[in-house]
Amino acid sequence: MPGPAQLPQDIQALAKLNAINLITRQSANVFTTLMKEITDSIERKVPALKPIPLEPFEFETARLVIVKKPGLFGGKTTVEISRSRSRAEYFAEDLGNGVTLDMVAVPGDEFLMGTSASQREATLQEYLKTISKENAETLTSLELPQHKVVVPAFRMGKYPVTQAQYEAIVGTNPSNFKGAKRPVEQVSWDDAIAFCTQLSQKTGKTYRLPSEAEWEYACRAGTTTPFYFGETMTPDLANYDGTNTYGEGPKGTNRKQTTDVGSFPANAFGLYDMHGNVWEWCADPWHGNYNGAPTDGSAWTTNGNSERRLIRGGSWFGSPVYCRAAARSSLAPAVRNFAVGFRVVCSVFPGLS
């Protein structure tokens, strides 16, 4: 058999090209096989890098429409509720004995956190219904300056943690208003942190309290109005002290207690009870304004007052002005109150914080 040098020139060129192609294909196959082995090894050793599988669910949302009807003496203003159906995704965490924890997929995006100058003036007028001008100006200053925050995707509890869920993890139920489907209350920030730790140990996922930025972003769900259902609120859409009004909203009743979670329509993300029912603990220590706040959605853990922790959302006990998406307050981390609960969040990847 002739050697390569004894072959005709055109055949030599063709043989060389085929050899190069063969080596290239073999190298590509080796590289693909090697990368698959590396990926499989990482996924076996670090399951946190595999996203938690999600399932779709449907839910009802609502928007408030203020209608002004002409007539004598200036006419009449009414508030109408427009309801619609929407869809989102979630996964269900099995806590045992038929108790589950639904975690909703919250998409990442940017939003404006806090209150604008024009909104501050309107909010000031609402506070002046019940408190002094000095106190009202102080409370509205807590929501300044309004600033852009970019929030990565995460998972958030569909509801505040219920009494059934809390008891399934901790073994006790400290709540004042008993009911398996009612939010757990009379829990301190320290209690909420302990719950997250035990839940993480039980499930192998890293659960935690939301950052303040995550909480407001999740509450707004793409809206810029004071409430996710519009410019005002009504006791038909949330549990708060309905004897007090906001803007042109109607006066209603004060239920004087918590209600079952999910009793009212969700926001556009599929999250329930973000306005009213119970205040919700956040991870952050207290800061008196947003000067120097992070813009990446993380908890603001530096230069704050760790003797007080953030609470958000308002409660059954309070006026609607305290239930706004931008409203902020704080309590000492050891305080337990019958109007304060919490909800949990976790990463898109189960083992990451």
Order of alpha helices (4+ residues) and beta strands (2+ residues): alpha-beta-beta-beta-beta-alpha-alpha-beta-beta-alpha-alpha-beta-alpha-beta-beta-beta-beta-beta
